[in-house]
Amino acid sequence: MERRRFLTRTGAGLAGLTALAGCTGDGTTTESDGTDSSDSTASDTDTETNSSSTTSEGTTTDEGTTTGSVAELSGTLNVATYTSFTGEDTAGNWLKSAFESEHPEVTVEFETPENGVNRYIQRQSQGASIDADVFVGLNTGELVRVDEQLDDALFASASGQVAGSDSVKSSLQFDPDGRAIPYDTGYISLVYDEGEVEEPATFDSLLEPGYENALITENAQQSDPGRAFLLWTIHNKGADGYLDYWTDLIDNGTQVLSDWSTAYQAYTDEEAPMVVSYSTDQVYYHGEGVDMSRHQVGFLNDQGYANPEGMAQFAGTENADLARAFMSFMLTEEAQAEIAVRNVQFPAVEGVESGGDFGEYALEPPEPVTFSYDELSGNVGGWIDEWARQVASS
Amino acid sequence: MDHRVDRFVLPAGAVATLATLLVVFYLPVGSVLASAITAGSRLTVDPLLTVLGDPFYTGAAHSLFVDPLGVSGGIGRWLGAGLPPVGFGLFGFTAYQALLSTVASVVVGLPGAYLLARFEFPGRRFLRSVTILPFVMPSIMVAVGFLAMFGRTGLFNDLLGLVGLGPVELTFTLEIVIMAHAFYNAPLVTRLVTAAWESVDGRRVETARTLGASPLRAFRDVIVPQLLPALGTAAVLTFVFTFMSFPIVLALGGLQLATVEVWLFDRVQNLDITEAATLGAIETALSLGLIYLYLRFEAMKLQSGGESRGLARERLVDGWRSLADPRRLGLLAYGAVVLVLFVGPLASLVIESVTTPGGQFTTEYYGFLLSQQSGSATGTVRPAQAVSNSLLFGVGALALALPMGLVVSLVATRERRGSRLAEALLTAPLAVSGIVLGLGMLQTLVFGTEILGHRLTVTGPVAIVAAHAVAGYPFVTRNVTPALGAIDDRLVDAARSLGASRARTLIDVQLPLIGAALVAGAAFAFAISIGEFDSTVLLAEGVDSATMPVALERYTGNRSLGPNLGPATAMGTLLLAVTTVSFVVIDRVGGRWEQ
C-alpha cells in the first residue's frame, strides 16, 4: 500500500511560515498585542493595517471615503452557520455588529439549519433555491461530502479574491480548490484527571492495564471530536492497522458515547478519568478554587488533531462582493482574536495572538496533525463505517 | 339540522383528517420510503436485499436473502454443532433490547395502574396527572438525570452504601438503557391501563362475586379481559418506540449497544438516502405489521359492556392494620421503586440545575436564562417565548388531535372489511421513524413541492401544529377506540331509535362514557407536542417559533458558562415545571365532564 503523506507542521516549518507572514505586511502584530484590551471593542478599529481590509475607518461617518467599492457596500448578507455560532455573546453576533458598524448600509442575517451544510447540499440537488451567500463552519470531511454528493459547484472558489486569505496558516488550508478558507481551528486532545491516571503519553499506552475502563470518546458517525479522534488513530496506525488498534482499545474498556455533551458530562460525573475533548479545556477551568488536576490536557504522541473550520462563498450568490468582504473581515486580526475568544478556537491567521484567558490557557499541541482533503476524499466514509460496524458488533 | 350534521360533519371530519395526514405525514414519508423500492422510475428490490442480506444488519438471517436454498443446510450444520448461540445482527439486537424494555415497562407500569385505579389517597389525582411527565423529557436531560442518579458516584450508589450494599456499575450497560426505556414507557402502560381500569364496569364484578367467584377469580374473568386492550396497546407501542430508540441508547449505553436507528441517522447524515430509506422502510414494515396483528387481536377480544359505573376505590391507608396487608406492602415497595427510577433522575436533574461542576450551589444557570431573555442579539432563543410557543403549539395540537383521533376511532369501531388495516395505516405516525419523517418533511414541505409551476412550501407555526397533531392523534385513537368499542351497542341503538341523530348520540351518549379515555388521549397529545423536536426545528422559521426543547438544545451548545450542561438543565427544569402545571390543568378541566 502506498505510504500516506501526512500533513504535519514541524518546528522548522513553523519558523518559515512566520517569517513568510512577516513579509506579507503583518507587521502590526506586536502593536496589537499591546492594545489587546481596547482591541476587543467593535468601534475601535483603528489599529487595523491588515492587507485584507481597506483603511476606511472613516465609514463611521455617512459616506465612505475614497477607497471605493468596500465603502459602498450595501444590502443584506445571509450567512449560513451552525446554531452555537449565533446568539448572545457569540462570535457570530460580534461579527455582525462589527461588520455592520464598518458598513452601515449592510445588514448581516444568519440562518442556522439544524443539519448544517447538508441542508444546502439537499437544496441544490433538489433544485430548491439557496438564499444564503456565505457558509461559515465547514470542515474537511463536510467539504468532501459536498463534492461527493453534487456535480454542480455549491461553493465558488475564492482564491486570490479574499483579502487576507494568504495569511492563513498553510497547515490549516484544507481545500485544494481554494473554496473553503479556514478561519479558526480546534485541536482534539485528551482531557484527563491526573489524580486518577498518569499522563497518557502515546496511543499504545492507552492499551495498558493502567487505562482500563479509563477513556470515553464520541461516536465518529455523529460527533466532530469523535470523528477527529478516530481520524487521529488512523493517522497513527494507518488505514490497515486502525481497526486492530480499536479492537484492543474497546477490549480495554473504551466507551463510545453519542456526542461531546454527553461524553463530557459523563467525564464530569467521574464515570471515567479521560475523555476525548479539546485542548482549550483549561480556558474554562483555571484560577482560584478550581481543581486543575481534573483538567489536564493530554497530547498523545505529542500530537493534537486539528479540525479547522472554514468559510466559503456560495456559487449562486448575487452578493459576491459583500460575501468576500465579509470573509476578508473575518480574517482581520481584530476579528481573528475575537473569534478565538468567543468561539474558543485558535485563530487561523498566522501570527494572531489572542489575549485574555484564551491566550493564557488554551494549549497548542507540539505537533498538530490532520488529514488533507485529498487524503479524506474517497476514504473517510469507508473508514468510519467499518469502524462503527466493528464497535457495534463487539 | 342534526341530520345535516350527520351527513356532512363526520365525513367532512374524515376528509379533513386525511388531508392533514396526507400533507404533513404520508407525502413526506412516502417521498423518502419510495427510494427504498425504486431506482429511477422502476421498482426494485435491490436495496432491500442489500440490507437484509448484510450479516451486519441481520446476522444469521442474512442467508435467507442471499442464499435461500442453503438455509436448511445451514440449520443442519448449526444443529450438528450443538446449537451454538446465533446473532441476528443489528436488527436482532434492536428487537432484543426492545423486547426487554417492553417487559420492564410493563412490570414497572402495571402496579402503578393498580395503585391509581384502585386506591384512594391524598395526591392521587396529581400523581395521575403527572404520570406521563417522562414522555416530554428530552433525551439529553434524561441522560443527565440518569448519570447523576445511577452513575458510579451517583445518588443511587450513595443510597445503597447507606444500607451496606453496592456499589453497582450501571453506566454503559444494557441494564441502564433498559431502565431509561422503562422510564420513558412505563408511564404509557400506567396511564393507558389506569384509564381502562377506571372504566371497568363495577356491576359486573359485583355480579361475579354474588355468583360465588373469589376476588381473584372475579379479577381474572371480569377485570383482566377489560384491561387487556389497554395493556396490549401499551406493550405494542412500547416495543415500537424502543425499537426505534436512538439518542438515549448512545448517551447511556454507547455505540456497542447501537440500534438500527443509529445507522439510519448516520445514513441520513451521509446523504445515503437509499440505504436510510431502506432501513426506515424495514422498521416501518415491522412496526406496522405488529400494530396490525395487535389490532386484529384487540378486535377479537374487545367486548362491549354496559354503562360503566366504575369500581369503588379503597383507601390506601385505612388504619394501622391495613399496613400489614400484603397488597399494601407490595405497593409500598413499588413506591420505593418509583422514587428511585422516576423521581430520582428528575430530582437529580433539578439538583444539577443549581450545582456547579465542582459541587457548589449556584443560581448562575437561571441567571443565564434571564440573560437570554433580555438578550438582543439575533439568533437568541428567549426562554419565555419558548414557553409560550410550546403552550400555544401544545394547545393547538391538542385541539386538532382530539377530533382527528375521535374521527379515526369512530371509523375504526365500525365493523367493515379492512377497517383493521385502515386503522393500522392511520396509526402509522407511531410506526415511522422520526428521522425518516424529518427527512421527508425537508424534501417536500421545506424545500417545497412543484405544483403547476409553483414551488409550494409548508412551514411556520400552522405547519408545526399540524405536524404535532398528526404525531399525537394516534394516542387519542388508541385510548378512545377500546373505550368506544366497549360501549354497549344497545345504548346507542336505543338512543337512535328514540330519534336522536348520530351526532346527538355521539355527544350525549358516547362521549360521556369515554371521558376518561379522551382525557388520557388529550394528555398524551399535549405531551407529544411539548416534547416534539425533530419536525419543530425543521418547520420553524427562525428562532421565533422555537419551543422549549429547541431552546434546551440551543443552550446545550452554549459555552458562555463553560463546557457544562448547566444552562440546559435550568431550561429542563423550567420545561418540567411548565409541563407539570399543564398536565394538572388538562386533568382538572377534562375531569369536569369525565363523570
Interface residues (C-beta under 8 A of the other chain):
Chain A: Y82 T83 S84 T86 G87 E88 D89 T90 G92 N93 K96 E109 F110 E111 T112 E114 N115 N118 R119 I121 Q122 R123 Q126 A128 R145 Q149 N219 Q221 Q222 I250 Q255 V256 L257 S258 D259 S261 T262 Y264 Q265 A266 T268 D269 E270 E271 S277 D281 Y284 Y285 G289 V290 D291 V344 G381 A388 R389 V391 A392 S393 S394
Chain B: F56 L90 I140 A143 V144 L147 A148 G151 R152 T153 G154 T171 F172 P247 L250 A251 G254 L255 Q256 A258 V262 F265 D266 Q269 N270 L271 P357 G358 S371 Q372 G375 S376 A377 T378 G379 T380 V381 L442 Q443 F447 G448 R455 V537 L538 G542 R554 T556 G557 N558 R559 S560 G562 P563 N564 L565
